[in-house]
Every structure is written in structure tokens, then in C-alpha cells.
């Protein structure tokens, strides 16, 4: 769950299926978690990327701190998906 003020979030990059765990300090914002996830995945954010949990956009929560995000029970499984535009793969 969490240890000494850190929370683990799992992030899946849908285009590649790659999944990474971000070990985030409570003081980080959700935006920082997402930025770290991109780094860990070796991906560059694209303007049409969507970051979601349970089919909902994560964007409204970007300025929340990790601690508050968890306390409010948002995304209880702590798993995010990064999806680029639908049909991003070339035919």
C-alpha cells in the first residue's frame, strides 16, 4: 500500500502494453506522478494522449497531492492508463 510517505502507482502505456510502477512521495502532485511515469516508460507525452483511471480522465486531479488523492479514494486500485489517440497504430 504505502510506506513512509510513499505510494506506488501502476501506469500502463496502452500503445505498447508496457507497465511501470511509480514510487511517489506523498508531497508530489498527480502531475508529477504522470511525468515520472512517462520517464519510466521511456515515452514522450503527446498532445492527444489521455491519462485515465477506470475510464475517467485523470487531468482534473493533476494538481492534487498524492496523499490527498489517496485519502479521497480516487482510483482506489492506483492504476492509470496512458492512451494516445484511438487508432494510433498504422494500418
C-alpha positions in Angstrom: 0.0 0.0 0.0 2.2 2.8 1.2 5.4 3.1 3.2 7.0 6.0 5.0 5.0 8.6 3.0 5.3 7.0 -0.4 2.5 5.5 -2.6 3.0 3.1 -5.5 1.1 3.8 -8.7 1.0 1.4 -11.6 0.9 3.0 -15.1 0.3 1.2 -18.3 1.2 2.7 -21.7 -1.6 1.3 -23.8 0.2 1.6 -27.2 3.0 -0.7 -26.1 1.3 -2.6 -23.2 4.3 -1.6 -21.0 3.6 -1.2 -17.3 5.7 0.6 -14.8 5.4 1.3 -11.1 6.0 4.9 -9.9 7.0 5.1 -6.2 5.7 8.5 -5.4 6.2 10.7 -2.3 3.0 11.9 -0.6 4.1 15.5 -1.4 4.1 15.0 -5.2 1.2 16.1 -7.3 -0.5 13.7 -9.6 1.0 15.7 -12.5 4.5 14.7 -11.1 3.4 11.0 -10.9 2.3 11.2 -14.6 5.6 12.9 -15.6 7.6 10.3 -13.8 5.6 7.5 -15.4 6.4 8.8 -18.9 10.1 8.9 -17.9 10.0 5.3 -16.5 8.2 4.1 -19.7 10.7 5.9 -21.9 7.8 7.8 -23.7 7.3 11.4 -24.6 3.9 13.0 -23.8 1.9 13.8 -26.9 -0.8 16.5 -27.1 -3.5 13.9 -27.8 -2.5 11.5 -25.0 -5.2 10.8 -22.4 -4.3 9.7 -18.9 -7.2 7.8 -17.4 -8.2 5.6 -14.5 -11.3 3.3 -14.7 -12.2 5.1 -17.9 -12.2 8.6 -16.4 -9.8 11.4 -17.2 -7.1 11.9 -14.6 -6.5 15.5 -15.8 -8.9 17.2 -13.3 -6.8 15.7 -10.4 -3.3 16.8 -11.7 -2.9 19.4 -9.0 -3.9 17.2 -6.1 -1.1 15.9 -3.9 -0.7 12.1 -3.8 -1.7 12.0 -0.1 -5.0 13.8 -0.8 -5.7 11.8 -3.9 -5.4 8.5 -1.9 -7.3 9.8 1.1 -10.2 10.9 -1.1 -10.4 7.4 -2.5 -9.9 8.4 -6.1 -8.6 5.5 -8.3 -8.5 3.0 -5.4 -6.5 0.5 -7.4 -3.9 3.2 -8.1 -3.7 2.1 -11.7 -3.5 4.7 -14.6 -3.6 4.1 -18.3 -1.9 6.4 -20.9 -3.7 6.2 -24.2 -2.8 8.0 -27.3 -5.5 8.7 -29.9 -7.7 5.8 -30.9 -6.3 4.0 -33.9 -2.8 5.3 -33.3 -1.3 2.2 -34.8 -0.7 2.4 -38.6 -2.8 0.1 -40.7 
